Each structure stands twice: as C-alpha cells, then as structure tokens.
Amino acid sequence: MKVCGLLFLLSLFTPWLDAKPGIKVKITQKGLDYGKQLGIDFLEQRLKEQTFANVSGQETFGFTGADYTISEIKVNAVEFPNASVSLIPGTGIKLEIKDAAAAVTAHWRADNKIKGRQPPVYGTLSPLEIGNSGKMSVLISHISLAAVVSVSQDNAGHAVLLLESCKGKVDRMHIELDQDTSWLYKYFANHLEKPACDSLSNNMCPFIGSEIEKINAELREHKVQAQIDSFAQVDYSLVNSPVISSTSINFDIKGTVSPVGNDLETPFKPAPFSIPEEINSMLHIGISEYFLQSASLVYYASGAFDVSIAKELSSYFRLTTNSFGTIIPKIARSFKTPCPVILDLKPTAAPVIRLHNGSAVLEIAGSMEVLVVLKNSTTRSMFTLNIAARTHVALNIFEQKLIPSLCLDR
C-alpha cells in the first residue's frame, strides 16, 4: 500500500519535474560584479533614506549613570571600499564586505541617575544636569559582513531569496558631542561606544534579513505574465529553482506566449536546450523554438498576420490592373482604364520557425487574394494565389542594435 502511495505521489510531481523552459537566462560572475555595484549604490541610497527608530536605554559607570534617548538618526555617508560577490555551487550567492564605514548624525538626550547618594549641587544644577541634550555625530568604521543568500522559487514561479547565513561586526565607533556639552556627558558618550558597537553588530544581519524580505515582497507583487501588445502576453515564471554553479546562476523560464487574458495550451512541448559555457559576457539569454512557435501560433490565431496591401504601397509604386499586363494579359485587357489593386495576404497555417546555428528558418504557408477597386469604390476578386515560402533570417549586432537579414530561399 505504501509503495502504491509513493508511486501516486511521484505521478503527481512528474509533470513538474519534467518541466522544460522556453527561455533560459544565465548571469555570469562578470554580471554579478556589475550587479554588485548597482546593489551597493542601491544600499547606500536606502541607508541614507532610511528612517530609524529611536534608541533608548540606560547605562551606568562608577557611581553614576543615565537614561538616554537617541533620535533623528540619519546616515549621511557610507563607504564600501572592499565588497565582493561570489557563487557557491549548489548553495547560493555569497556577499562579503570589509572595512566599510559610515558617518551618522543624531539628537541625544540623557537624564542623570546617581547610585547611592544625591549628586553634589553647584548652585541649582548638578553636573549631569548641564547640557543634557544636543546633537551628536558618529563615525563608524571597520564594518564587516559575510552573508550567503540562496535563490529558489515559490508556487507562483517568482524568484525567492533566503538568507542562509550571516555574520556582521562593527569594530570601531567614535561619538562626538557638541562642544558646549558637559565633559561628563562626553565621558559618558565615550563609555557608550563599546555597547553601541555590540548593538550594531547584533542588528546588522536582522537588517539584511528585513531588506531581503522587502525584496521578496516586491517580487511577489510582480505578475509572472507580461503583455507584449494587444495580441499576446508572455509567461516568464520560473519552471524550477535557479541552478548555481561556480561560474554562473541559471534561470529556467516558462517562456510561453499566449493570447491576452487567456492561457494557451500549445500542441507542442519545449525541447531541452542549453546555453554555451562562455563567461566573458555578463548576461546570456537563450530563446527556444518553443517560445517562437507559441508566439507564431498566437499571432496567427488572432489574425495579426492578415495584411491588406493598398495605400501602404502607394508611396513606393502604384499597383494597378495594368501592372499585371505582362503576367496575366487578360486582366489588363478587361480594364481599359487602369484601376487600383489591393492584395489581401493571409496565412493558412501558423508560420513554422526553426533555429539553426547562426540563422533561423521561417516557413510560411498562405494565400494572396488580388482584388480590383472599381469606380464605385467596391472591390471584386480577380484571382487567388496559394503561397509556400521558405526564408532564412541571419541575426547580427550592429552599433548595439539587433539587425535581422531576411533572405528568400524558395
């Protein structure tokens, strides 16, 4: 009975396990290095815009101490001189930051706490009651962080980031209070530097974790289907979890084109294909015949390939009944006064697209109806041609543009 249950579960998961992508995306180490700089710029901006909660606590030293509150915390500058991103095969992406630094400003307030006896009074003020609030500047240096983030997928096909491990440390901090602040408060601020370093060290990884959760929330909000135009949409959900090697991270994307608002069940399935192992580029995108064929089927079914050629050609040449005089003399003789001609082109089947090394082959089956426009503006069909054409398309990159060259084979 247990064996039957196991076989039943395997049968349910077989379609998922056998899922093949229509599009592949490969990000190399070179691409990660470029993304690292974008990520650092993003993190710097995020830290500068971040609104931090007030920090309150109590600190004692010797016979005295104070309750303190630090508010209006603002990061003015951040530096990441030594940052690296590397791949851990089968695990995830490792981020390392060394010798980072930050400059922070804030407002502080402290209320004195004297242990055991009342403070000496000078006039009407105790020493700790002099200058018990003001501005502060903090220089944080020797910040290090090592974190490993894995990449997987959720049930909807979104990418999901997970913080697998994290270790952060802040070694040095220098707190500077206003010049007119009491020396005792300045001494108290120096006493706070060590516990503040420990607090920051303990909160670095939770901060990274919360930022990753924000990214995941943004990823979940994005639809896995994008509309191409009024006819078609493409499904770019992940068909399996990304595969991470020592040189790249690979995403398998469904890549099915369907009519807008509908999921199309194609009569064909994607075939396995791979992207060459080449690491000099940052990004590789592999497009399969399945992707192109599903697009061809959608556009054919929607009538997007149906073309009526009339005024579109008038700027290049004027097509009239006399134009057919050398091909079909009877047409020219039937109309003493030349009349305009319209060509209605319609495919009789979805164009077939096959990919080969260096080029793509396009096979088109269709019909061309030739109509004459009479004096009363009505049209009359003269004849119809059935067309079977085979072309090949070569793709070239010129001045950062993808240029297709179309050649008719037969």
LOBA-622299 format. One record per residue: residue in three letters; x, y, z of N, C-alpha, C in turn. Coordinates in steps of 0.1 Angstrom, whole numbers, padded with zeros to 4 digits, always signed. Each point is the difference from the previous one (the first is absolute). Layout:
N
ALAXYZXYZXYZ
...
// end
This chain:
410
MET+0008-0012+0000-0008+0012+0000+0009+0012+0000
LYS+0011+0000+0008+0009+0012+0001+0006+0002-0014
VAL+0004-0011-0007+0006+0001-0013-0009+0007-0010
CYS-0013-0004+0001-0010+0006-0009-0002+0015+0002
GLY+0000+0003+0013-0001+0014+0004+0012+0008-0005
LEU+0012-0005+0001+0012+0006-0005-0001+0002-0015
LEU-0004-0010-0007-0001+0001-0015-0010+0011-0004
PHE-0011+0000+0008-0010+0011-0003+0005+0014+0002
LEU+0008+0002+0011+0006+0013+0002+0010+0003-0011
LEU+0008-0009-0004+0009+0002-0011-0007+0004-0013
SER-0011-0007-0002-0007+0003-0013-0006+0014+0000
LEU-0003+0005+0013-0005+0014+0000+0011+0010-0002
PHE+0012-0003+0004+0011+0009-0001+0008-0001-0013
THR-0003-0011-0008+0008-0002-0012-0001+0012-0010
PRO-0012+0005-0003-0001+0012-0009+0008+0011+0005
TRP+0001+0003+0013+0008+0011+0005+0015-0003-0001
LEU+0004-0012+0003+0014-0004-0001+0004+0000-0015
ASP-0009-0003-0009+0004-0001-0014-0002+0014-0007
ALA-0003+0010+0007-0002+0013-0006+0012+0005-0008
LYS-0002+0004-0012+0011+0005-0008-0002+0015-0003
PRO+0011+0008+0000-0002+0015-0002-0001+0003-0014
GLY-0006+0011-0003+0000+0006-0014+0010+0011-0001
ILE+0005+0005+0011+0010+0011+0001+0010-0004+0011
LYS+0012+0002-0003+0011-0002+0011+0007+0014+0001
VAL+0003+0003+0013+0008+0012+0003+0012-0005+0008
LYS+0012+0005-0004+0012-0004+0008+0007+0013+0004
ILE+0002+0002+0013+0008+0011+0005+0014-0005+0004
THR+0010+0006-0006+0014-0005+0003+0005+0008+0012
GLN+0012-0004+0004+0007+0007+0011+0003+0015-0004
LYS+0002+0002-0013+0002+0013-0004-0012+0009+0001
GLY-0012-0007-0002-0013+0007+0002-0002+0003+0014
LEU+0003-0010+0009-0001+0002+0014+0008+0012+0005
ASP+0012+0001-0005+0009+0011+0004-0006+0013-0003
TYR-0006+0001-0012-0007+0012-0004-0012+0003+0008
GLY-0008-0011+0003-0012+0001+0009+0004+0004+0014
LYS+0012-0005+0004+0005+0004+0014+0001+0015+0001
GLN+0005+0007-0010+0002+0014+0001-0014+0007+0000
LEU-0009-0005-0008-0014+0005+0000-0006-0002+0014
GLY+0002-0012+0006-0005-0003+0013+0006+0009+0011
ILE+0013+0003-0001+0006+0008+0010-0006+0015-0001
ASP-0001+0004-0012-0006+0014-0002-0014+0000+0005
PHE-0008-0011-0002-0013-0001+0005+0000+0000+0015
LEU+0009-0008+0006+0000-0001+0015+0004+0014+0006
GLU+0010+0007-0006+0004+0013+0005-0012+0009+0000
GLN-0007+0001-0011-0012+0008-0001-0011-0003+0010
ARG-0001-0014+0002-0011-0004+0009+0004+0004+0014
LEU+0013-0002+0004+0004+0004+0013-0002+0015+0003
LYS+0003+0008-0010-0001+0015+0001-0014+0004+0001
GLU-0009-0008-0006-0015+0004+0001-0007-0007+0011
GLN+0007-0009+0007-0006-0009+0010-0004+0009+0012
THR-0012-0003+0006-0005+0007+0012+0002-0010+0011
PHE+0009+0003+0010+0004-0009+0010-0008+0003+0013
ALA-0004-0010+0007-0007+0002+0013+0009+0006+0010
ASN-0006+0006+0010+0007+0006+0011+0007-0011+0008
VAL+0012+0003+0005+0007-0010+0009+0000+0005+0014
SER-0005-0008+0009-0001+0004+0014+0007-0011+0009
GLY+0006+0004+0011+0006-0009+0009+0005+0006+0012
GLN+0007-0008+0008+0006+0005+0013+0014-0005+0001
GLU+0009+0008+0003+0014-0004+0001+0005+0006+0013
THR+0008-0008+0007+0006+0004+0013+0015-0002-0001
PHE+0007+0009+0007+0015-0002+0002+0004+0007+0013
GLY+0007-0008+0008+0004+0005+0013-0012+0002+0009
PHE-0001+0012+0007-0011+0002+0008-0012+0007-0007
THR+0002+0002-0013-0011+0008-0006-0004-0007-0013
GLY-0010+0006-0007-0005-0005-0013-0011+0009-0005
ALA-0006-0005-0011-0010+0009-0006-0010-0009-0008
ASP-0012+0005-0001-0010-0005-0010+0002+0009-0012
TYR+0001-0006-0012+0003+0007-0012-0010-0003-0011
THR-0002+0009-0009-0008-0002-0012+0007+0007-0012
ILE+0002-0008-0010+0006+0005-0013-0010+0000-0010
SER-0003+0012-0006-0011+0001-0010+0005+0007-0013
GLU-0008+0001-0010+0003+0007-0013+0013-0006-0005
ILE+0002-0013+0000+0012-0006-0005+0000+0000-0015
LYS+0011+0005-0006+0001+0002-0014+0014-0004-0005
VAL+0000-0009-0010+0013-0004-0006+0003+0010-0011
ASN+0011+0007+0001+0004+0011-0009+0010-0006-0011
ALA+0008-0009+0003+0009-0006-0010+0003-0014+0004
VAL+0003-0008-0011+0003-0014+0002+0011-0004-0010
GLU+0009-0008+0004+0011-0004-0010+0002-0015+0001
PHE+0001-0006-0011+0002-0015-0001+0013-0002-0009
PRO+0012+0002+0006+0012-0001-0009+0003-0014-0004
ASN-0003-0010+0008+0003-0014-0003-0013-0008+0001
ALA-0006-0002-0012-0012-0008+0000+0001-0010-0012
SER-0005-0012+0002+0001-0010-0010-0012-0009+0000
VAL-0003-0006-0012-0012-0009-0001+0006-0012-0007
SER-0003-0012+0005+0005-0012-0006-0011-0011+0001
LEU+0002-0010-0008-0010-0011-0001+0005-0012+0008
ILE-0009-0006+0007+0003-0013+0007-0009-0011-0007
PRO+0007-0009-0008-0008-0009-0008-0010-0008+0008
GLY-0012-0001-0005-0011-0007+0007-0005+0006+0012
THR+0005+0012+0004-0004+0006+0013-0006+0014-0002
GLY+0008+0009-0005-0005+0013-0002+0010+0011-0003
ILE-0003+0012+0004+0009+0011-0003+0006+0005+0013
LYS+0013+0002+0000+0007+0005+0012+0004+0015-0002
LEU-0004+0008+0010+0003+0014+0000+0010+0002+0012
GLU+0011+0007-0004+0010+0003+0011+0003+0015-0001
ILE+0000+0006+0012+0003+0015+0001+0011+0001+0011
LYS+0010+0007-0003+0011+0002+0009+0003+0015+0001
ASP+0004+0005+0012+0005+0014+0002-0010+0010-0005
ALA-0013-0002+0001-0010+0010-0003+0000+0010+0011
ALA-0006+0012-0003+0000+0011+0009-0013+0008-0002
ALA-0005+0007+0011-0012+0008-0002+0001+0012+0010
ALA-0005+0011-0005-0001+0012+0008-0015+0003+0003
VAL-0003+0001+0013-0014+0001+0005-0001+0013+0009
THR-0011+0006-0001-0004+0011+0009-0013-0003+0007
ALA-0002+0006+0012-0012-0003+0008-0001+0010+0011
HIS-0012+0000+0006-0002+0008+0012+0000-0009+0012
TRP+0005+0005+0012+0001-0008+0012-0006+0007+0011
ARG-0005-0008+0010-0005+0006+0013+0003-0010+0010
ALA+0005+0005+0012+0003-0009+0011-0005+0006+0013
ASP-0005-0009+0009-0004+0004+0014+0008-0007+0010
ASN+0006+0007+0009+0010-0005+0009-0006-0010+0010
LYS+0008-0010+0004-0004-0010+0010+0012-0002+0009
ILE-0001+0004+0013+0011-0001+0009-0003-0011+0010
LYS+0010-0009+0001-0002-0012+0009+0005+0002+0014
GLY-0009-0002+0009+0004+0000+0015-0002+0013+0007
ARG+0003+0012-0007-0001+0013+0007-0003+0010-0010
GLN-0005+0012+0005-0003+0011-0009+0012+0006-0006
PRO-0001+0005-0012+0012+0007-0006+0003+0013+0007
PRO+0013+0004+0000+0003+0013+0005-0007+0011-0008
VAL-0004+0011+0007-0008+0010-0007+0009+0013-0001
TYR+0001+0005-0012+0007+0012-0002-0010+0011-0004
GLY-0004+0008+0010-0011+0009-0002-0013-0008-0001
THR-0006+0000-0011-0013-0008-0001+0001-0011-0010
LEU+0012-0003-0005+0002-0011-0010+0010-0010+0004
SER-0002-0012-0002+0009-0011+0002+0009-0001-0012
PRO+0012-0007+0000+0009-0001-0012-0007-0006-0011
LEU-0008-0011+0002-0006-0007-0011-0013+0007-0005
GLU-0004+0011+0006-0011+0008-0005+0004+0011-0009
ILE+0013+0001-0002+0006+0010-0009+0000-0005-0014
GLY-0006+0006-0010+0000-0004-0014-0005-0014-0002
ASN-0012-0003+0005-0005-0014-0001-0007-0003-0013
SER+0001+0008-0010-0004-0004-0014+0008+0008-0010
GLY-0001-0005-0012+0008+0007-0011+0001-0009-0012
LYS+0010+0004-0009+0002-0007-0012+0013-0009+0002
MET+0000-0010-0008+0012-0009+0001+0004-0005-0014
SER+0012-0002-0003+0005-0006-0012+0008-0013+0003
VAL-0003-0010-0008+0006-0013+0003+0008-0005-0013
LEU+0012-0004+0002+0008-0006-0011+0001-0015+0003
ILE-0005-0008-0008+0000-0015+0001+0010-0005-0010
SER+0010-0008+0004+0009-0005-0010+0003-0015+0003
HIS+0008-0006-0009+0004-0014+0001-0013-0009+0001
ILE-0010+0003-0009-0012-0008-0001+0003-0012-0009
SER-0004-0012+0005+0002-0012-0009-0013-0008+0000
LEU-0003-0006-0011-0012-0008-0002+0003-0012-0009
ALA-0005-0012+0003+0001-0011-0008-0014-0007+0000
ALA-0006-0001-0012-0014-0005+0000-0001-0009-0012
VAL-0008-0011+0001-0002-0009-0011-0015+0000-0002
VAL-0004+0003-0013-0014+0000-0004-0003-0010-0010
SER-0010-0009+0002-0004-0010-0010-0012+0006-0008
VAL-0001-0006-0012-0011+0005-0009-0009-0013-0004
SER-0013+0001+0003-0009-0011-0004-0012+0006-0007
GLN-0011-0007+0000-0012+0004-0006-0012-0003+0009
ASP-0011+0008-0001-0012-0003+0007-0010-0007-0009
ASN-0012-0003+0005-0010-0007-0008-0004+0007-0012
ALA+0001+0014+0000-0005+0008-0012+0011+0002-0010
GLY+0012-0006+0003+0011+0002-0010+0009+0012+0002
HIS-0002+0008+0012+0008+0011+0003+0013-0005+0006
ALA+0011+0008-0003+0013-0003+0007-0002+0004+0015
VAL+0006-0007+0008+0000+0002+0015+0014+0000+0005
LEU+0004+0010+0008+0013+0001+0007-0001-0005+0014
LEU+0010-0007+0005+0000-0005+0014+0014+0002+0006
LEU+0000+0007+0011+0013+0002+0007+0004-0013+0007
GLU+0010-0007-0005+0004-0012+0005+0009+0001+0012
SER+0009+0010-0001+0010+0002+0011+0004+0015+0000
CYS+0004+0005+0011+0003+0014+0001+0009+0003+0013
LYS+0010+0008-0002+0008+0004+0011+0005+0014-0002
GLY-0003+0009+0009+0004+0014-0001+0007+0004+0012
LYS+0009+0010-0001+0008+0005+0011+0004+0015-0003
VAL-0001+0008+0011+0004+0013+0000+0011+0002+0010
ASP+0012+0003-0004+0012+0000+0009+0002+0014+0007
ARG-0003+0011-0007+0004+0013+0005-0012+0010-0001
MET-0001+0008+0010-0009+0011-0001+0005+0012+0008
HIS-0002+0012-0005+0004+0012+0007-0012+0009+0001
ILE-0004+0004+0012-0011+0009+0002+0005+0014+0004
GLU-0005+0010-0007+0004+0014+0002-0012+0008+0004
LEU-0001+0006+0012-0011+0008+0004+0004+0015-0003
ASP-0010+0009+0002+0002+0014-0002+0011+0005+0009
GLN+0007+0011-0004+0011+0005+0007-0005+0005+0014
ASP-0012+0006+0001-0004+0005+0012-0006-0010+0010
THR+0000-0013-0004-0005-0010+0009+0009-0003+0012
SER-0006-0003+0011+0008-0002+0012+0010-0011-0002
TRP+0012+0001+0006+0011-0010-0002-0005-0014+0005
LEU-0009+0001+0010-0004-0013+0006-0009-0008-0010
TYR-0008+0007-0007-0008-0006-0011+0009-0005-0011
LYS+0011+0007-0003+0009-0005-0010+0007-0012+0004
TYR+0003-0001+0013+0006-0012+0005-0010-0012+0000
PHE-0013+0004+0003-0011-0010-0001-0001-0005-0014
ALA+0001+0009-0010-0002-0004-0014+0011-0009-0004
ASN+0013+0002+0005+0011-0009-0003-0003-0014+0006
HIS-0006+0000+0011-0003-0012+0007-0011-0008-0008
LEU-0008+0007-0008-0010-0007-0008+0005-0006-0013
GLU+0012+0003-0004+0005-0004-0013+0001-0016-0001
LYS+0005-0006+0010+0001-0015+0000-0014-0007-0001
PRO-0009+0004+0009-0013-0007-0001-0008+0004-0013
ALA+0003+0012-0005-0006+0004-0013+0005-0009-0012
CYS+0013-0003+0001+0006-0008-0011-0006-0014+0001
ASP-0002-0005+0012-0006-0014+0002-0014+0000-0005
SER-0008+0011+0003-0014+0001-0004-0001+0000-0016
LEU+0009+0008-0006+0000+0000-0015+0004-0013-0006
SER+0010-0007+0006+0004-0013-0005-0011-0010+0001
ASN-0008+0001+0011-0011-0010+0001-0012+0004-0009
ASN-0001+0012-0004-0012+0004-0009+0003+0000-0015
MET+0013-0002-0004+0003+0001-0014-0007-0011-0008
CYS+0000-0013+0005-0006-0011-0007-0015+0001+0000
PRO-0006+0004+0011-0015+0002-0001-0004+0011-0010
PHE+0009+0010-0001-0003+0011-0010+0001-0006-0014
ILE+0010-0008-0003+0002-0006-0013-0012-0010-0002
GLY-0004-0007+0010-0012-0009-0002-0012+0007-0003
SER-0003+0012+0007-0012+0008-0003+0001+0006-0014
GLU+0011+0004-0005+0001+0005-0013-0002-0011-0011
ILE+0004-0012+0003-0003-0011-0009-0015-0003+0000
GLU-0006+0001+0011-0015-0002+0001-0007+0010-0008
LYS+0005+0013+0000-0006+0010-0008+0002-0003-0015
ILE+0011-0005-0004+0002-0004-0014-0009-0011-0004
ASN-0002-0010+0009-0009-0011-0003-0014+0005-0002
ALA-0004+0010+0009-0013+0005-0001-0002+0007-0013
GLU+0010+0007-0005-0001+0007-0013-0001-0010-0011
LEU+0008-0011+0001+0000-0010-0010-0014-0007-0001
ARG-0006-0002+0012-0014-0006+0000-0010+0008-0007
GLU+0002+0014+0001-0010+0009-0006+0000+0000-0015
HIS+0012-0004-0006+0001+0000-0014-0007-0012-0006
LYS-0008+0003-0011-0007-0011-0007+0010-0008-0008
VAL-0002-0013-0001+0009-0008-0007-0004+0000-0015
GLN-0010+0007-0004-0004+0002-0014+0001+0014-0004
ALA+0007+0003-0011+0002+0013-0005-0007+0002-0013
GLN-0008+0010-0002-0006+0002-0013+0010+0006-0010
ILE+0001-0007-0012+0009+0005-0010-0007+0011-0008
ASP-0012-0002-0005-0008+0010-0007-0015-0004+0002
SER-0008+0005-0009-0015-0002+0001-0003-0015-0003
PHE+0009-0007-0006-0003-0014-0004+0005-0011+0010
ALA+0012+0003+0005+0007-0011+0007+0006+0004+0014
GLN+0002-0010+0008+0007+0001+0013+0009-0011+0001
VAL+0011+0002+0008+0010-0011+0002+0001-0003+0015
ASP+0001-0013+0003+0001-0005+0014+0015-0002+0003
TYR+0005+0008+0009+0014-0001+0004+0002-0005+0014
SER-0009-0009+0004+0001-0006+0013+0011-0011+0000
LEU+0007-0003+0011+0010-0010+0001-0006-0014+0000
VAL+0006-0009-0008-0005-0014+0000+0007-0008+0010
ASN+0011+0005+0005+0007-0007+0011+0009+0010+0007
SER+0006-0005+0011+0009+0009+0008+0012+0003-0008
PRO+0006+0012+0001+0012+0003-0007+0011-0009+0003
VAL+0009-0003-0009+0011-0009+0001+0013+0009+0001
ILE+0007-0002+0011+0012+0008+0002+0013-0009-0001
SER+0009+0004-0009+0013-0006-0002+0011+0009+0005
SER+0012-0004-0003+0011+0008+0005+0002+0013-0009
THR-0006+0000-0012+0002+0011-0009-0013+0008-0003
SER-0011-0006+0003-0013+0007-0004-0011-0004+0008
ILE-0011+0007-0001-0013-0003+0006-0010-0001-0012
ASN-0007-0011-0001-0009-0003-0012-0014+0000+0004
PHE-0008+0007-0008-0015+0001+0002-0007-0007-0011
ASP-0009-0009+0003-0008-0006-0011-0014+0006+0001
ILE-0004+0006-0011-0013+0008+0000-0009-0007-0010
LYS-0013+0000+0004-0010-0007-0008+0000+0004-0014
GLY-0001+0013-0003+0001+0006-0013-0011-0004-0010
THR-0012-0001+0005-0012-0004-0008-0007+0013-0004
VAL-0002+0002-0013-0008+0012-0005-0014-0005-0002
SER-0010+0008+0006-0014-0004-0001-0008+0013-0003
PRO-0013-0002-0004-0008+0012-0003-0002+0008+0013
VAL-0002+0013-0001-0002+0009+0011-0013-0005+0008
GLY+0002-0003+0013-0011-0004+0008-0003-0014+0000
ASN+0007-0008-0008-0002-0015-0001+0013-0007+0001
ASP-0001-0012+0006+0012-0009+0000-0002-0010-0012
LEU+0009+0000-0009-0001-0009-0012+0008-0013+0003
GLU-0007-0011-0003+0006-0013+0000+0005-0003-0013
THR+0013+0001-0002+0007-0002-0013+0000-0015-0003
PRO-0001-0004-0013+0000-0014-0004+0014-0006+0000
PHE+0010+0008+0004+0013-0005+0001+0007+0003+0013
LYS+0010-0006+0003+0007+0002+0013+0014+0005-0002
PRO+0006+0007+0009+0014+0005-0002+0010-0012+0001
ALA+0009+0001-0009+0011-0010+0000+0012+0005+0008
PRO+0008-0009+0006+0011+0005+0008+0010+0007-0009
PHE+0006+0011+0006+0011+0007-0007+0009+0006+0010
SER+0012+0004-0003+0010+0005+0009+0006+0013-0005
ILE+0006+0007+0009+0007+0012-0004+0015-0003+0001
PRO+0008+0004-0010+0014-0003+0000+0007+0005+0012
GLU+0011-0007+0005+0007+0004+0012+0010+0011-0005
GLU-0004+0012+0001+0008+0012-0003-0001+0010+0011
ILE+0011+0005+0005+0000+0008+0012+0004+0014-0002
ASN+0003+0004-0012+0005+0014-0003-0011+0010+0000
SER-0012-0005-0002-0012+0009+0000-0007+0000+0013
MET-0007+0011+0003-0007+0001+0013-0013-0008+0000
LEU-0007-0001-0011-0013-0006-0001-0002-0007-0013
HIS-0006-0012+0001-0004-0008-0011-0015-0003+0000
ILE-0006+0002-0011-0015-0004-0001-0001-0010-0011
GLY-0006-0011+0003-0002-0010-0010-0015-0001-0003
ILE-0004+0001-0013-0014-0001-0004-0001-0013-0009
SER-0011-0007+0004-0002-0013-0007-0010+0001-0011
GLU+0000-0011-0009-0010+0000-0010-0014+0000+0006
TYR-0002-0006+0012-0013-0001+0007-0005+0014+0002
PHE+0008+0009+0005-0004+0014+0002-0005+0007-0013
LEU+0008-0002-0010-0003+0006-0013-0012-0006-0006
GLN-0002-0013+0001-0011-0007-0006-0013+0003+0008
SER+0000+0001+0013-0012+0004+0007-0004+0015-0003
ALA+0010+0008-0003-0003+0014-0004-0006+0000-0014
SER+0005-0008-0009-0005-0001-0013-0015-0005+0000
LEU-0002-0010+0008-0014-0006+0001-0010+0011+0005
VAL+0004+0008+0010-0009+0010+0006-0003+0011-0011
TYR+0010+0005-0006-0002+0010-0010-0008-0005-0012
TYR+0002-0012-0004-0007-0006-0011-0015-0001+0004
ALA-0003-0005+0012-0014-0002+0004-0007+0014+0002
SER+0008+0010+0003-0007+0013+0003-0002+0008-0013
GLY+0006-0005-0011-0002+0007-0013+0010+0012-0002
ALA+0010+0000+0009+0010+0011-0001+0009-0001-0012
PHE+0001-0012-0006+0008-0001-0013-0008+0003-0012
ASP-0013+0002+0001-0009+0004-0012+0004+0014-0004
VAL+0004+0002-0012+0004+0013-0005-0007+0003-0013
SER-0005+0013-0001-0006+0005-0012+0009+0011-0005
ILE+0006-0003-0012+0009+0010-0005-0007+0009-0011
ALA-0001+0012+0003-0006+0010-0009+0008+0013+0001
LYS-0005+0009+0008+0007+0012+0002+0014-0001+0005
GLU+0003-0011+0007+0013-0002+0006+0011+0000-0011
LEU-0004-0005-0012+0010+0000-0011+0000+0012-0009
SER-0010+0009+0002-0001+0011-0010+0012+0009+0001
SER+0007+0001+0011+0011+0009+0001+0012-0006-0007
TYR+0000-0013-0003+0011-0006-0007-0003-0002-0015
PHE-0011-0006-0003-0005-0002-0014-0015-0002+0000
ARG-0006+0004-0012-0014-0001-0001-0004-0013-0007
LEU-0007-0008+0008-0004-0013-0005-0014+0001-0006
THR-0001-0003-0014-0013+0001-0007-0002-0012-0008
THR-0011-0001-0007-0003-0011-0009+0010-0001-0011
ASN+0006+0011-0004+0010+0000-0011+0013-0007+0005
SER+0002+0000+0013+0012-0006+0005+0001-0015-0003
PHE-0012-0006-0002+0000-0014-0003+0000-0003-0015
GLY+0001+0010-0008+0000-0002-0014+0009-0010-0006
THR+0013+0000+0006+0010-0010-0005-0002-0014+0006
ILE-0007-0001+0011-0002-0012+0007-0012-0007-0004
ILE-0011+0007+0001-0014-0005-0004-0006+0011-0009
PRO+0003-0001-0013-0005+0010-0010-0015+0002+0001
LYS-0008-0010+0003-0014+0001+0000-0005+0011+0010
ILE+0007+0001+0011-0004+0010+0010+0002+0014-0006
ALA+0011+0003-0006+0002+0013-0006-0010+0003-0011
ARG-0004-0010-0008-0009+0002-0011-0015+0002+0006
SER-0003-0005+0011-0013+0001+0006-0003+0014+0005
PHE+0010+0008+0003-0002+0013+0006+0008+0010-0009
LYS-0008+0007-0009+0006+0009-0009+0006+0012+0008
THR-0007+0004+0011+0005+0010+0009+0007-0007+0012
PRO+0012+0002+0002+0007-0007+0011-0007+0003+0013
CYS-0002-0011+0008-0006+0001+0013+0009-0004+0011
PRO-0001+0006+0012+0009-0004+0011-0002-0015+0004
VAL+0010-0006+0005-0001-0014+0004+0004-0001+0015
ILE-0007-0009+0007+0003-0003+0014+0005-0014+0001
LEU+0010-0003+0008+0004-0013+0003-0003-0004+0015
ASP-0008-0010+0001-0003-0005+0014+0008-0013+0003
LEU+0009+0001+0009+0009-0011+0004-0005-0006+0013
LYS-0002-0013+0000-0004-0007+0012+0008-0013+0001
PRO+0005-0003+0011+0007-0014+0002-0011-0010+0001
THR+0002-0012-0005-0009-0011+0001+0004-0009+0012
ALA+0011+0002+0006+0005-0007+0012+0010+0009+0007
ALA+0002-0003+0013+0009+0008+0007+0014-0002-0006
PRO+0008+0010-0002+0013-0001-0006+0009-0009+0009
VAL+0008-0008-0006+0009-0009+0007+0014+0006+0001
ILE+0005+0000+0012+0013+0006+0003+0010-0011+0005
ARG+0011-0001-0006+0010-0010+0004+0014+0007+0002
LEU+0007-0003+0010+0012+0007+0003+0012-0009-0004
HIS+0010+0006-0006+0012-0007-0004+0012+0009+0004
ASN+0012-0006+0000+0011+0008+0004+0002+0012-0009
GLY-0001+0012+0006+0003+0012-0008-0012+0005-0007
SER-0011-0007-0001-0012+0005-0007-0013-0006+0005
ALA-0011+0005-0005-0013-0006+0003-0007-0002-0013
VAL-0007-0011-0002-0008-0003-0012-0015+0002+0003
LEU-0006+0008-0010-0014+0003+0002-0007-0006-0012
GLU-0010-0008+0003-0008-0006-0011-0015+0005+0001
ILE-0004+0006-0011-0013+0007+0000-0009-0007-0011
ALA-0012-0003+0004-0011-0005-0009-0011+0010+0001
GLY-0005+0005-0012-0011+0010+0000-0006+0001-0013
SER-0008+0010-0001-0007+0003-0013+0000+0015-0002
MET+0000+0004-0013+0000+0014-0003-0012+0002-0010
GLU-0010+0008+0005-0011+0003-0009+0002+0013-0006
VAL-0002+0001-0013+0002+0013-0007-0014+0005-0004
LEU-0003+0013+0005-0013+0006-0002+0002+0013-0008
VAL-0009+0003-0008+0000+0012-0008-0010+0010+0007
VAL+0004+0013+0001-0009+0010+0006-0008+0006-0012
LEU-0013-0001-0001-0008+0005-0010-0003+0015+0002
LYS-0006+0006-0010-0003+0014+0000-0009+0004+0011
ASN-0009-0009+0004-0010+0003+0011+0006-0004+0013
SER+0013-0002+0001+0008-0002+0012-0003-0014+0006
THR-0007-0009-0007-0001-0014+0004+0012-0008-0005
THR+0001-0012+0005+0011-0008-0004-0005-0013-0006
ARG+0008-0006-0009-0003-0012-0007+0012-0009+0000
SER-0002-0012+0004+0012-0010+0000+0003-0004-0015
MET+0013+0001-0003+0004-0004-0013+0006-0015+0000
PHE+0009-0002+0010+0005-0014+0001+0007-0001+0013
THR+0003-0012+0004+0007-0003+0013+0012-0009-0003
LEU+0011+0003+0006+0012-0008-0001+0003-0007+0014
ASN+0003-0013-0001+0004-0007+0012+0016+0002+0001
ILE+0005+0003+0011+0014+0003+0002+0006-0010+0010
ALA+0012-0005-0003+0008-0008+0009+0014+0006-0001
ALA+0005+0006+0010+0013+0007+0000+0009-0005+0011
ARG+0013-0001-0003+0010-0004+0010+0011+0011+0000
THR+0002+0006+0011+0010+0011+0002+0009-0004+0011
HIS+0012+0007+0000+0008-0002+0012+0005+0014+0004
VAL+0001+0001+0013+0003+0013+0007+0013-0001+0007
ALA+0009+0009-0003+0013+0001+0007+0000+0012+0009
LEU+0004-0002+0012+0000+0011+0010+0014+0005+0003
ASN+0001+0013-0001+0013+0007+0003-0002+0011+0009
ILE+0011+0004+0007+0000+0011+0009+0008+0011-0006
PHE-0006+0012-0002+0007+0011-0006-0004+0012+0008
GLU+0011+0007+0005-0002+0012+0009-0010-0003+0011
GLN+0001-0011+0007-0008-0004+0011-0015-0002-0004
LYS-0002-0003-0012-0014-0003-0005+0000-0014-0006
LEU-0010-0007+0002-0002-0013-0006-0006+0002-0014
ILE+0007-0004-0010-0004+0002-0014-0003-0013-0007
PRO-0012-0003-0004-0003-0013-0007+0001+0002-0015
SER+0006-0010-0007+0001+0001-0014-0009-0012-0006
LEU-0010+0003-0008-0009-0009-0005+0003-0004-0014
CYS+0002-0013-0003+0003-0004-0014-0011-0011-0004
LEU-0005+0001-0012-0010-0009-0005+0008-0012-0006
ASP-0003-0012+0005+0006-0012-0005-0008-0006-0012
ARG-0013-0001+0001-0009-0005-0011-0014+0004+0003
// end
